[in-house]
Amino acid sequence: MDKEYLIKKWLNNDLTDAEKDAFDSLDDSKLNLAIIETSKQFKASEFSNAKDFNTFQKHYNSYKKPTLKLHWLKPMLQMAAAFVIGFGIYYYAFYNNSSSYKTSISQNMDVILPDNSKVKLNANSQLDFNQDNWKDNRQVKLKGEAYFVVEKGKKFDVVTNNGTITVVGTEFNVKQRNNYFEVKCFEGIVKVTSNTLERTLHAGETFQFLNGVLVEEKTTLKTPLWLAGVSSFKSVPFNLVIEEFKRQYSISVTFEDVDLTRQFTGGFNHNNLEQALLSITKPMGLSYELSSSNHVIIHENKE
């Protein structure tokens, strides 16, 4: 008997005994039975209640066609995605009005903030702030060292990786370098928050946090010395002096038998390399050799 004829009658549950025997002898009869048994486990949807094979086939063909019509969606979705991306770029460019200033080695920079507060960036430092909400949120992010002259107004925050300095209107210096965090207040009052520590500094007071140790001292200076081209230090490890030296001079440094943890007090200028080298080596009983224009070797004095 014809295979398709038998399957049609089987689907309609209209097989005679002879036809049933012929159907059971088909190669894929077991597969057909398994499909029917499995389909009984699912609830039929509204459009799949076929009464016979011909009806089922018409329904099947009618529901195949719309899938071809969906192809027009692909270019539409691509256009929508392009619009979303374009709008995002437009919004970022015109509404995310952030400003960033960065200095390189041996470079200083003057920055005027939206409220006319002034910032002087030291070498190898970065300052970021948002102009859009400046009126309501006077906040800058600092990496490195900077001197601030803040106009009076709402709260002013300087955020660093080591702590936050909060002021209303004053003059102060902030230095944040790896494990070294220092704030010097030259006018007015500043509030310093670093980890669990909180201090209020008045004019002439300093806050220094180095390798987990807090040191609070006084200063008679009216402005930081680096504004005049001099880096100064008091009881800091020699390696921090060298790091600052390399920020002010584009030069590499190697050492021979030098203890970089020794404490150094003193300073060096920013405009004369050999004078600067004498200033940092002689007080430590060290010598130096300029092996090239941009490399120096520092070692213990040779008898």
N, C-alpha and C positions, 0 to 999 in steps of 0.2 A: 504494500500500500504506500501511497505518497506520504512522505514524512511530514510536509507542511500541513497536509489535510489532517493527519492524525493529531498533530500538535494543536490545531485549531479546535478539533472536537474535544481534545483533552482539557483545554482551557475552559471550554464551555460545559465541561462535565457531562459530555453527551456520547461517550464511547460505548459501543456494543461490546459484548464479551470477546468477540473475535478481534475487534479493533483494539481492545485493551491489551490482549495478548500480543498483538503486533506492535503496540506502543511500548510495552515493557521490553520488547526485544531490541528496541532502538539503542544505539551506542551511547547516546547522551540522555537516556531516560532518567537515570539516577541523578544526573546533574539538574535536570529540569525539576524533578521532585524536590531536591534540596533547595532550589531557589524558591519554590512555592512555600515550603515549610518555613524557611527563614523569613520570607516576607510577611508571614502571619504574625511575627513578633513586633511589627511596626504598625502604627496607626496610619491608615490611609489619609492622605491630604484631600482637600476639597476637589481638586482637579484630576485625581487619579482613580476615581471610582468607575473603571471601565466595565461594561456589561458583557462584552464579548471581545474577541481578538480584533475585529475590524474597528470597533470603537476605541479600543486601547491604542491601535496603531494611529488612528486619527488624532487622538489626544497627544500621543508621543510626538508626532510630526509637528503639531501646532505649537508645542512647547519647546521644540528645538529652534524654531525660527527666531524668536526674540533674542537669543544669544548672539546671533549674527548682527542684530541691530545695535547691540551694545558697543560695537567697535567705535562708534562716534564719540564715546565718552573718553577714550584715551587721549586724543588731542585736547579735549576740553579740560581734563585733569592736569595735563601738562601746562596748559595756559594758566590754570588756577595756581599751580605750584610756582610758576614763574612770577605771577602777580604777588603772591605772599612773600617770596624772597625779595622781590624788588621793593615792596613796601617796607620790609624789615630794614633793608639797606638805607632807604630814604629816611626812615624814622631815626636810625642810628646816626646818620650824618647830620640831620637837622635838629634833633631833639636831645641827643646825648652829648651835650656840649661840655665835654671834659677837657681839661688842659693838663699838659705834662711838660715839665722842664727838667732837663738833665745836663749835668756838666761832665766833662771828660777830665782826664788827668791834667793837672796844673791849670785848670780853668775855673774862674769864678763867674757868677751870673747874678744880675739884679732882676728881680721879679716883682711886678706891681700887681697886687690882688684886686679883685673887683671893688672893694671898699677903700682902695688906696693904701691898704696896709702894705708894708715893704718887706721883702725877703731877700737876703743875700745868700746865695748858695755857694758853699765851699766846693773844692775839687771832688770829682767822682761822687756826686750826690744827685738825688732826684726828688722833685716836688710834684705832687698831683693834687688837683682839686676840681670840683664841678661848678661851672659858672651859673648854670640854670637855677639851682636852689641856694645860691650863695647868701642871698638876703636872709633866708630862714635858717641856714645851716653853714656857719663859717667854720669849715673844717678842711685841713690839708693833710696829706699823707707824706711823710718824709722818710727817705732813706739816705743816710749820710749825715751831713752837718749843715746847719743854716742859722743865720742870725735874723731875728724877727723884730720889726717895729710895727706893733699892732694898733690900728685906729680903734678908738673907743666905740662900743656898740654892744651887740649881743655876744654871747659866749663864743670864744674862739678856741678851737681844738687843734692841736698838732698830734697826729697819730703816728707812732713808730712801732716797729716790731718789739721793742723793749718796754714801751709804756706810752702814756698819753699825757700831754701837757695842756691844761685848761687855763685860759686867761680872759680878761675883759678888755683891757687896753694897757700894754706894757712893752718893754724891750727885754729880750732874753735870747739866749743861744742854746741850741739843742744839738747834741752830737750823739749819733747812734751808729756804732760800728761793731758788728758781730756781738761779742760779749761785753762791749763797753757802751755805757749809757750815761750821758752827762747833761745836766741842765744848769745854766747860770742865769740868774735873774739880775738885770742891770737897772730896771726901773719898774715900779708897780709891784704887783703880786702875781705869782703863778702857782697853780696846783699841779703836782706831779703824781701820777698813779702808775705804778709799775708792779705787776703781779699782785701780791698782797700788801705792798707798801704804798702808803699815801702820805705825801708831804706838801706843806704850803711854804713856798719860798718868797721872801721879801727881797727888796733891792740889796745887792751885795752878798746874797747867799747862794751856795752851790749845792747841787745834788749829784753824786757820782756813784754809779752802781757798776762794779767791775768784778766779773767772775763770781757773782753771788755775794759780794761784800759791799756794804753801803758806807760811803764816806760823805759827811756833810761839813763844808768849810765856808769860809768867808772870802770875798774878793773885793779889792779896792778899785778894780778896773771899771771904767765906764762903758767899754765895748770890748768884745773879744779881740785878742791880739792878731788872729788870723786875718782880720780886716785890714791890718797894716802890713800884711805879708810875713807874719811870723807864726809858727806853730809852737805852742808851749805845753809843757807837761809837768806834772808833779806826782812823783812816786807811782809811776806806771811801768809795767814790764817793757823791756827794751824792744821786744818784737812789735808792740803797738807803735812805738816811735818809728821803727823801720817801715811799717805799713803806711803811716802817714807821710813819711819821707817819699815813698814810691808814688803816692797820690799827687804830690806836688812837683816831682821831677819824673819825667818819663825815662826811668832807668831800672834795670834789674840789679838785684843784690844777692851775692852769695857770701857764705861765712866759713871761717876756718877757726875751729875751737872757740866759739863765742857762745856764752851762756845767755840766751835770749830771754830768760825769765828774770834776770837782774833788774832791779828798780832804777828808773832814770828820772832825774829832775833837771829841767833845762828847756832848751828850744833850739830852733833853727830857722833861718830866713828862707824865703821862697824865690829869691832872685840871684843867688850865687851858689852854684853847686859845690865848689870846693870849700867855701866858708861853711856851708851847711854840713858837709861831711866832717869838718873839723869840730863843729859844735856838738855833734852827736857821738863822735868817737873818742875825742880827747878826755872828756870827763869820765869815761868808762875805762880808760887805760887801753884803748884800742887804736889800731892803725887801719889805714885804707889804701887801696891801690886801684886807680882807674885803668882797667884793662882795655877799655874802649870808651867811646863817647857816651855809650848808653849801658855800661856795665861796670860795677864796682865790686871789689872783694874787700870784706872787712875781717880783720883777724886780730889776735892778741899782739901786743907790742913785741917785736923781736929784739932781743938783747944783742 
